[in-house]
Amino acid sequence: MVQTVLQYVFFYIGLANTSGVKSSIINAANVFLSILFAVFIFKYEKMTVLKVLGCVVGFLGVVVINLANGGFDMSIKLSGEGAILLSAAAYALSSGMIKKYSKDENPVVLSGYQFFLGGIILVVVGIATGGKISGFTLASIALLIYMAMISAVAYTLWGILLKYNPVGKVAVFGFTNPIFGVILSAVFLGEKNQAFGVQGLVALVLVSVGIFMVNKSKN
């Protein structure tokens, strides 16, 4: 419930009230929070200087790739930036919980339960608050199925990785999300200047170095 319900509720509320650039940068905080929760709440691993430095370097890569879009300022709203931060915290907490429960349960089954039960709760809450499900077309149904499959596969693999690896070494790969977003935008939307420009390449290097540093640290 933490991952499927809380994360998505806060994320989409925040996304509706702030810019995509700020959302991407703030959401990258889930990497820091995942490591902090793993160290201080779940006691899975120890904090090291290399982990801290790796997170900082990787986060700089996220900032660089997003500043290429412009639209960043220092204004903060609870319904915008605050909600995105709460979404990141829910995601980080769920990573620790998946690590804990996957020791005794199959992560594939856990993912199935969380999507099924979480999906029902989100639909009920959405309808209760005035939301409507309408306007379906063949294209929209196909897109919905595609997105559901992508989410199911991604989170299932994430759960499997968390079961067999330290949280910090898995979570740090979250820094690659905006990088892949930019690359896919270049491929499908023709936005090649940003993806293959100086800022895109610098961001890719920073994120790669950050991931390398965290994975080289001792637990």
Phi, psi and omega per residue, in radians:
M1 nan -0.613 -3.115
V2 -1.079 -0.787 -3.091
Q3 -1.332 -0.905 -3.038
T4 -1.265 -0.780 -3.057
V5 -1.493 -1.111 -3.044
L6 -1.084 -0.793 -3.098
Q7 -1.044 -0.850 -3.058
Y8 -1.290 -0.625 3.100
V9 -1.061 -0.912 -3.132
F10 -1.139 -0.658 -3.081
F11 -1.124 -0.845 -3.070
Y12 -1.304 -0.504 3.004
I13 -1.129 -0.808 3.132
G14 -1.133 -0.727 -3.112
L15 -1.100 -0.546 3.140
A16 -1.308 -0.248 -3.047
N17 -2.125 0.259 3.065
T18 -2.665 3.078 -3.102
S19 -1.417 2.756 3.101
G20 -1.104 -0.594 3.132
V21 -1.113 -0.880 -3.127
K22 -1.145 -0.646 3.121
S23 -1.061 -0.784 -3.110
S24 -1.120 -0.746 -3.118
I25 -1.192 -0.825 -3.124
I26 -1.161 -0.679 -3.130
N27 -1.118 -0.443 3.098
A28 -1.148 -0.236 3.093
A29 -1.123 -0.277 3.138
N30 -1.074 -0.449 3.099
V31 -1.170 -0.852 3.101
F32 -1.050 -0.828 -3.079
L33 -1.131 -0.644 3.109
S34 -1.067 -0.754 3.135
I35 -1.215 -0.735 3.120
L36 -1.080 -0.772 3.131
F37 -1.148 -0.697 3.137
A38 -1.113 -0.591 -3.108
V39 -1.436 -0.879 -2.954
F40 -1.710 -0.400 -3.133
I41 -1.787 -0.931 -3.084
F42 -1.555 -0.266 3.100
K43 1.040 0.636 -3.129
Y44 -1.370 -0.576 -3.019
E45 -2.635 3.082 -3.130
K46 -1.891 2.603 3.076
M47 -1.377 2.388 3.096
T48 -2.258 2.788 3.117
V49 -1.075 -0.676 -3.107
L50 -1.134 -0.629 3.092
K51 -1.129 -0.779 3.140
V52 -1.082 -0.835 -3.134
L53 -1.111 -0.700 3.123
G54 -1.095 -0.708 3.100
C55 -1.126 -0.740 -3.136
V56 -1.108 -0.806 -3.133
V57 -1.110 -0.776 3.119
G58 -1.104 -0.695 3.123
F59 -1.130 -0.642 3.080
L60 -1.057 -0.634 3.089
G61 -1.095 -0.699 3.096
V62 -1.111 -0.747 3.133
V63 -1.093 -0.787 -3.110
V64 -1.050 -0.823 -3.086
I65 -1.179 -0.541 -3.124
N66 -1.440 -0.540 3.113
L67 -1.193 -0.299 3.076
A68 -1.144 -0.401 3.126
N69 -1.477 -0.322 -3.021
G70 1.292 -2.956 3.063
G71 1.378 0.347 3.131
F72 -1.868 2.310 3.047
D73 -2.494 3.111 -3.026
M74 -1.716 0.125 3.129
S75 -1.240 2.519 -3.082
I76 -2.327 2.288 3.063
K77 -2.191 2.467 3.134
L78 -1.097 -0.656 -3.127
S79 -1.359 -0.188 3.136
G80 -1.937 -1.564 -3.110
E81 -1.084 -0.641 3.128
G82 -1.101 -0.722 3.131
A83 -1.169 -0.668 3.102
I84 -1.101 -0.707 3.123
L85 -1.142 -0.692 3.086
L86 -1.131 -0.629 3.074
S87 -1.099 -0.750 3.115
A88 -1.104 -0.678 3.127
A89 -1.159 -0.708 3.114
A90 -1.112 -0.706 3.120
Y91 -1.114 -0.771 -3.136
A92 -1.122 -0.743 3.126
L93 -1.115 -0.705 -3.140
S94 -1.144 -0.571 3.101
S95 -1.084 -0.758 3.099
G96 -1.138 -0.674 3.137
M97 -1.194 -0.696 3.099
I98 -1.092 -0.725 3.101
K99 -1.029 -0.715 -3.100
K100 -1.207 -0.901 -3.028
Y101 -1.373 -0.380 3.139
S102 -1.300 -0.155 3.067
K103 -1.132 -0.600 -3.094
D104 -1.932 -0.231 -3.098
E105 -2.146 2.722 3.080
N106 -1.253 2.146 -3.122
P107 -1.061 -0.463 3.093
V108 -1.170 -0.741 3.113
V109 -1.162 -0.729 3.106
L110 -1.028 -0.758 3.125
S111 -1.102 -0.712 3.121
G112 -1.074 -0.791 3.127
Y113 -1.109 -0.755 -3.065
Q114 -1.182 -0.650 3.115
F115 -1.249 -0.716 -3.109
F116 -1.162 -0.949 -3.109
L117 -1.205 -0.739 3.122
G118 -1.107 -0.677 3.117
G119 -1.110 -0.731 3.115
I120 -1.078 -0.787 -3.137
I121 -1.075 -0.770 -3.130
L122 -1.116 -0.701 3.119
V123 -1.135 -0.787 -3.140
V124 -1.087 -0.817 3.131
V125 -1.102 -0.732 3.138
G126 -1.070 -0.796 3.129
I127 -1.169 -0.701 -3.126
A128 -1.126 -0.483 -3.129
T129 -1.694 0.232 3.032
G130 1.765 0.087 3.137
G131 -1.287 2.712 -3.135
K132 -2.271 2.517 3.048
I133 -1.896 1.801 -3.080
S134 -2.689 3.049 3.059
G135 1.295 0.450 -3.132
F136 -1.243 2.401 3.014
T137 -2.209 2.977 3.123
L138 -1.059 -0.691 -3.141
A139 -1.168 -0.748 -3.117
S140 -1.190 -0.632 3.096
I141 -1.151 -0.744 3.111
A142 -1.086 -0.722 3.121
L143 -1.146 -0.693 3.124
L144 -1.094 -0.779 3.121
I145 -1.113 -0.725 3.126
Y146 -1.074 -0.809 -3.138
M147 -1.138 -0.653 3.121
A148 -1.131 -0.729 3.131
M149 -1.151 -0.744 3.123
I150 -1.072 -0.799 -3.134
S151 -1.111 -0.774 -3.113
A152 -1.083 -0.807 -3.140
V153 -1.147 -0.785 -3.091
A154 -1.089 -0.851 -3.095
Y155 -1.257 -0.527 3.073
T156 -1.164 -0.798 3.080
L157 -1.082 -0.680 3.107
W158 -1.046 -0.765 3.127
G159 -1.120 -0.702 3.112
I160 -1.118 -0.748 3.121
L161 -1.104 -0.710 -3.141
L162 -1.163 -0.555 -3.139
K163 -1.129 -0.659 -3.007
Y164 -1.869 -0.015 -3.090
N165 -2.374 2.732 3.063
P166 -1.046 2.522 -3.104
V167 -0.994 -0.785 -3.094
G168 -1.046 -0.707 -3.092
K169 -1.271 -0.381 3.079
V170 -1.543 -0.800 -3.052
A171 -1.058 -0.597 -3.066
V172 -1.089 -0.398 3.098
F173 -1.203 -0.191 3.058
G174 -1.092 -0.385 3.098
F175 -1.130 -0.331 -3.122
T176 -1.380 -0.230 -3.083
N177 -0.971 -0.919 3.129
P178 -1.162 -0.493 3.110
I179 -1.144 -0.848 3.109
F180 -1.131 -0.579 3.097
G181 -1.055 -0.756 3.134
V182 -1.178 -0.740 -3.138
I183 -1.105 -0.762 3.125
L184 -1.163 -0.578 3.067
S185 -1.120 -0.638 3.116
A186 -1.171 -0.697 -3.095
V187 -1.267 -0.808 -3.013
F188 -1.687 -0.444 -3.089
L189 -1.951 -0.036 3.104
G190 1.326 0.277 -3.127
E191 -1.518 1.147 -3.013
K192 -1.374 -0.473 -3.082
N193 -1.061 -0.738 -3.120
Q194 -1.286 -0.741 -3.052
A195 -1.173 -0.709 -3.040
F196 -1.930 0.281 3.069
G197 -1.498 -3.069 -3.106
V198 -1.074 -0.793 -3.104
Q199 -1.105 -0.685 3.126
G200 -1.115 -0.735 -3.140
L201 -1.220 -0.698 3.102
V202 -1.092 -0.764 3.133
A203 -1.071 -0.742 3.136
L204 -1.083 -0.728 3.119
V205 -1.129 -0.797 -3.123
L206 -1.083 -0.792 3.136
V207 -1.110 -0.736 3.138
S208 -1.103 -0.751 3.116
V209 -1.125 -0.729 3.121
G210 -1.060 -0.781 3.115
I211 -1.093 -0.744 3.133
F212 -1.072 -0.749 -3.106
M213 -1.132 -0.782 -3.141
V214 -1.129 -0.701 -3.109
N215 -1.320 -0.296 3.073
K216 -1.501 -0.262 -3.098
S217 -1.252 2.630 3.134
K218 -1.549 2.504 -3.141
N219 -1.640 nan nan
